[in-house]
Amino acid sequence: MYTKRFFSLLFIGISFYHISNAQVQAKKAVTWPKVESQMKPWTRWWWMGNAVDEKNLNIVLQKYAAAGLGGVEITPIYGAVGYEKQYLSFLSPQWIDALNYTVKRANALGMGVDMNTGTGWPFGGPQIKPENAATKLIIQDYKLNAGDKLTEAIKVKEAKQDFARLQAVTAYGPNGETEDLTASVKQDGSLSWSPKSGVWQIYAAFAGKTRQMVKRAAPGGEGFTLDHLDKPSVDVYLKRFTDSFRNKPQGVRSFFNDSYEVYGATWTPSFFAQFKKHRGYDLSKHLKDLVSKDSTDGNIARLKSDYRETMDELLLDNFTNNWTNWAHGLKSLTKNQSHGSPGNLLDLYGAVDIPETETFGSSAFDIPGLRRDPADIRNVDPDPMMSKFASSAAHTGGKKLVSSETFTWLTEHFKTSYSQCKPEAEQLFLSGVNHIFYHGTTNSPENVPWPGWLFYASVEMNPNNSLWPHAQGLNQYIARCQSILQAGNADNELLIYWPVYDVWNKAKGLDMALKVHDVDDWLHPTAFYKLSKDLAKSGYSFDFASDRLLAKTKAQNRAILTAASASPYKVLVVPSCNLMNPETLDNILQLANSGSTVIFQSLPQDVPGLNNLEARRKKLKSSLSILKNINSQNGININEIGKGKVIIAADVQAALVQNSIKREALTDSGLQFIRRKINNDTYYYLVNHSSKNIDTQIPVNADGKAVILDPQSGLIGSAAMQGKNVRVQIKSGEALFLNISKNQPQNIAWQYLDKPSQPFALTEPWLLHFTAGGPELPGDQKLDQLVSWTALEDPNVAAFSGTGVYTSQFNLKAKTAKEYVLNLHQVDESARVWINGQEVGILWSIPFQARIGKYLKQGNNTIKIEVVNLMANRIRDMDIKKIEWRKYHEINFVNINYKDFDAAKWSVMPSGLVGPVTITPYL
């Protein structure tokens, strides 16, 4: 799928400064993979007002590449006030020239370029006229007595609905009669019909317009939001791009679509016809039920489920598949955020080349010392299980990449440290994501005063950020992780069916947008979610499967194969669900008949929808009848079917154990994991987000010898093992990879930190020299004791954001220990360390420690520590002084709660090296 044209390899080795020559030169030794551009973190790149030019594009792209970014995702948005003369109209020849220059220059720097197929979000623009715009269903009702004529015209009463079109008129009689009156409505809206007896209710359905405009549109991108459910409208939308590109590839690796935020788009003009085609009955006869406020009626819930399934089909076929086919015609891929869509998320994610999830807000971790100020976070807790919808679609479809819009509103503006980013990114890795996109980076010309142009909702990953000099630390860590997590295939033993019909079967409302913010409604209460959480906690690995996926899944040598390029699964698990299509049940039973193992937590009770209901119920019952519900002593019922078996067990884990499907018991230690298969080797990614340091023997299911790879430092070494137990030492907040191989790779032994001696503190005075930042560089300081530099007497330190360099010395009487560990303890916010003139590395995250034995010498040693702090103190100072630094069209600048941003009342953030700085010998 991915050709050289999209992914030119950038063979830049990851740093090996911790690895001995013997380790590098050993035959068959495990090493870090070479890094391709896609393995590095990428970033969403906002072009404000499209005010870009070749000079500044070249400057910033060089800075991005030097910092370790692998690519940019262009999203044009509104511009800054006062720079209007520099704006380029979206897709104009000048804009296309800027795009072509960006692709050429980025590729020359070893970077890739993705592009939003639009500006702002969602898709829309000037080419979308009202007839192609997002559509909503408007239903008006009337009452009419026998013999009377309707005195008012059947026309839309809602204001600004000049383009609304009448779709159907249905009359409901007192005895349950229905009559189609659509043909009885004249052109002027008058109704030429009256009932013969009783009181009738008349419902008129119109295809109205949501009138939603593109949010945060860039110049040349303003206009109505697209009707995503209508193929001709989507074609009209995409034609503007095809014409602007002259139907030629532009070198864009992937076209991007943001989360579905098409508000109130409940309809498309062809809906009645499509509904009848797919569901088999006439929806126009059910207008009364379609807008009913009754949230308890079972038949209304079934009707709404059919409506939602039709929405799903229209969005999948007319937009997602259509858009992807269009992109492939331009030799590009598609990258889609399906969450928020009114459809089956698994299928929508699976229809594109790179499924993309997102994190919004911040998670609570138990890592000691990790800052989490309630005033600086949103009341949102990202759920890793939500991210598994995207990764499952990739894994089951055999796709290599799963991306994420990462760190959206992680903290309040200017207060996000790299240390806070790390566990959030790790949580994504654990959920199957392997292609991080920062949210994000705003393009800012050099002549714009500090802090430059900024987007209102991002972690500011840009060169104006005072943390930027240490961005390589975070970026290199992510690159190391992704170099392994993008290789080979996911290694998950379970496939879990997602019962979407139970989700859709609700009488309340119309469309059902499955949003990341609404998981408390549609995900958390379900048996599917609870079972998935329990299995993950117990140490099982899994992906999710949809009805469509099961329809094309095959049994192969007793395993379950979802795609030719996907890893096989050992067991299909069906959580307790009420509703299941007979066709899906038959597909599941066929898998068992062909040799697979299927575990039902309980059997489905009914079928979804209204059409041909009794016949479909009969079919479901007939299929279920082959499963004999014979109670066994342990509550596990086994039905031998053909070459395989169907197991019915309320306790799914007990059934897995009985069938020799082992969990990874390493989770008992508090570690979390994900596995990859690379050739014949198994890689475990282990993360410690617990509050304790872990030093233990962990059991692993994979066979072979273990090699430890530390993505924080780059260290590699053969692990100590007892049988299939591997010894690991992972401090709180750290991660490790294990490579389990039967080939017995010849790496030198991993050096465990045993027998710590008494740590000694560095007590000599420190010289502090400020090298970069503003608004003013504070003067040099001599410190007898380390404190936050904001506590110093210099009047410039409280407002300063930038870089300070600490230098000192210490005496090592004898170098007799096997290893020495430097611990900086409190760092606000990141440190780069040199000892005796040799760079140790960037300590950018908790626990701010490094092995330094190789740099030490007996006698006098020098140490230099470069520290960067947050932007917050300088922004606070500017707001106190009412210095204008934000002035943008449309939304200006808001805080984390979407209120007017004002940092003047903030407290000063601690900054610099607070320590204490200690060194611990390990004997």
Secondary structure as UniProt FT lines:
FT   TURN            4..6
FT   TURN            17..18
FT   HELIX           21..25
FT   TURN            27..28
FT   HELIX           37..39
FT   STRAND          42..48
FT   TURN            49..50
FT   HELIX           54..67
FT   STRAND          71..77
FT   TURN            81..82
FT   HELIX           84..86
FT   TURN            90..91
FT   HELIX           93..108
FT   TURN            109..110
FT   STRAND          112..116
FT   STRAND          124..125
FT   TURN            126..127
FT   HELIX           130..132
FT   STRAND          135..145
FT   TURN            146..147
FT   TURN            159..160
FT   TURN            162..163
FT   STRAND          165..172
FT   TURN            174..175
FT   STRAND          178..180
FT   HELIX           182..184
FT   TURN            187..188
FT   STRAND          199..209
FT   TURN            219..220
FT   STRAND          224..226
FT   TURN            228..229
FT   HELIX           231..244
FT   TURN            245..247
FT   STRAND          254..257
FT   TURN            263..264
FT   TURN            269..270
FT   HELIX           271..279
FT   HELIX           283..286
FT   HELIX           287..290
FT   HELIX           298..314
FT   HELIX           315..321
FT   HELIX           322..329
FT   TURN            330..331
FT   STRAND          333..336
FT   TURN            339..340
FT   HELIX           345..350
FT   STRAND          354..360
FT   TURN            368..369
FT   HELIX           374..376
FT   HELIX           384..397
FT   STRAND          403..408
FT   TURN            413..414
FT   HELIX           418..430
FT   TURN            431..432
FT   STRAND          435..442
FT   TURN            446..447
FT   TURN            450..451
FT   TURN            456..457
FT   TURN            463..464
FT   TURN            466..467
FT   HELIX           468..470
FT   HELIX           471..485
FT   STRAND          489..490
FT   STRAND          494..497
FT   HELIX           500..504
FT   HELIX           516..518
FT   HELIX           519..522
FT   TURN            523..525
FT   HELIX           527..538
FT   STRAND          542..545
FT   HELIX           547..551
FT   STRAND          554..556
FT   TURN            557..558
FT   STRAND          559..561
FT   TURN            564..565
FT   STRAND          571..574
FT   HELIX           582..593
FT   TURN            594..595
FT   STRAND          597..600
FT   TURN            611..612
FT   HELIX           613..624
FT   TURN            625..626
FT   TURN            633..634
FT   STRAND          636..641
FT   TURN            642..643
FT   STRAND          644..649
FT   HELIX           652..658
FT   TURN            659..660
FT   HELIX           665..669
FT   STRAND          672..678
FT   TURN            679..680
FT   STRAND          681..687
FT   STRAND          694..699
FT   STRAND          705..709
FT   TURN            711..713
FT   STRAND          716..718
FT   STRAND          721..722
FT   TURN            723..724
FT   STRAND          725..730
FT   TURN            732..733
FT   STRAND          735..741
FT   TURN            742..743
FT   STRAND          760..761
FT   STRAND          766..774
FT   STRAND          781..783
FT   HELIX           789..791
FT   TURN            795..796
FT   TURN            798..799
FT   STRAND          801..812
FT   STRAND          819..823
FT   STRAND          826..828
FT   STRAND          830..835
FT   TURN            836..837
FT   STRAND          838..843
FT   TURN            846..847
FT   STRAND          849..851
FT   HELIX           853..855
FT   STRAND          859..868
FT   HELIX           872..880
FT   TURN            881..882
FT   TURN            896..897
FT   TURN            904..905
FT   STRAND          912..915
FT   STRAND          918..922
//
